[in-house]
Amino acid sequence: MPMSLADRVYLAFDPGISPKEGGLPGLSVLKNVVSSVNLFGIVAVVGALAISLGVWAWGHHTGGHQAEANGKKGALVSAGAALGLGAANGIVAFFSAMGTQVH
């Protein structure tokens, strides 16, 4: 009788490791630094969006099609960066939860 694929595959040992808070010192400092970097990124995106919208308007009113296109592109990139920065926590939490379901 031939062996099935499940009988021939040997799974690696499960180390049983999961994220645990309080294991290393400095976790609160690291969270504070990452939160500050996220805030800095959001403030920078607000500035980039304002500049991009200004370039878009300037290009539109002066007939500079290249400036108008670059302003549109900058506005879209800034909006995407704002979306990513704002959703970073949720994205990581989602994929971390998905990763715990892999066996």
C-alpha positions in Angstrom: 0.0 0.0 0.0 1.5 3.4 -1.0 2.2 5.9 1.7 0.3 9.2 1.6 2.0 12.5 1.5 1.0 13.3 5.1 2.8 10.1 6.2 6.0 11.0 4.4 6.2 14.7 5.6 8.1 15.2 8.9 7.1 18.4 10.7 9.7 20.4 12.6 9.6 20.7 16.3 7.3 23.4 17.6 9.4 25.6 19.9 6.2 27.1 21.5 7.4 30.7 21.4 4.9 33.5 21.5 5.2 37.3 22.1 5.3 38.1 25.8 5.3 41.6 27.3 7.7 42.3 30.2 10.5 39.9 29.1 13.1 42.5 28.4 13.8 45.9 30.0 13.3 49.0 27.8 10.1 47.9 26.1 8.2 51.0 27.2 11.1 53.2 25.9 11.0 51.4 22.6 7.2 51.8 22.3 7.6 55.5 23.1 10.3 55.9 20.4 8.3 54.1 17.8 5.2 56.2 18.6 7.3 59.3 18.3 8.6 58.2 14.9 5.1 57.5 13.7 4.0 61.0 14.9 7.0 62.6 13.1 6.0 60.7 9.9 2.4 61.9 10.1 3.5 65.5 10.6 5.9 65.2 7.7 3.1 63.8 5.5 0.9 66.8 6.4 3.7 69.1 5.1 4.3 67.0 2.0 0.5 67.0 1.2 0.3 70.8 1.6 3.3 71.3 -0.7 2.0 68.8 -3.3 -1.4 70.5 -3.3 0.3 73.8 -3.8 2.4 72.5 -6.7 -0.7 71.0 -8.2 -2.6 74.3 -8.0 0.4 76.3 -9.2 0.9 74.0 -12.2 -2.8 74.1 -13.1 -3.0 77.9 -13.0 0.2 78.5 -14.9 -0.3 75.9 -17.5 2.7 73.8 -16.3 1.5 70.4 -17.1 4.6 68.7 -15.6 4.2 70.6 -12.3 0.5 69.7 -12.2 1.2 66.1 -12.8 3.9 66.0 -10.1 1.6 67.8 -7.7 -1.1 65.1 -8.3 1.4 62.4 -7.9 2.7 63.9 -4.6 -0.8 64.3 -3.3 -1.6 60.6 -3.9 1.7 59.4 -2.4 1.1 61.6 0.6 -2.4 60.3 1.0 -1.1 56.7 0.8 1.7 57.4 3.3 -0.9 58.9 5.7 -3.1 55.8 5.2 -0.1 53.5 5.9 1.1 55.4 9.0 -2.4 55.5 10.4 -3.1 51.9 9.8 0.3 50.5 10.7 -0.8 49.2 14.1 -3.9 47.5 12.7 -1.9 46.0 9.7 0.7 44.5 12.0 -2.0 43.2 14.4 -3.9 41.7 11.6 -0.9 39.8 10.1 0.3 38.8 13.5 -3.1 37.3 14.3 -3.0 35.5 10.9 0.5 34.2 11.6 -0.7 32.6 14.8 -3.1 30.5 12.8 -0.3 28.9 10.7 0.4 25.4 11.9 
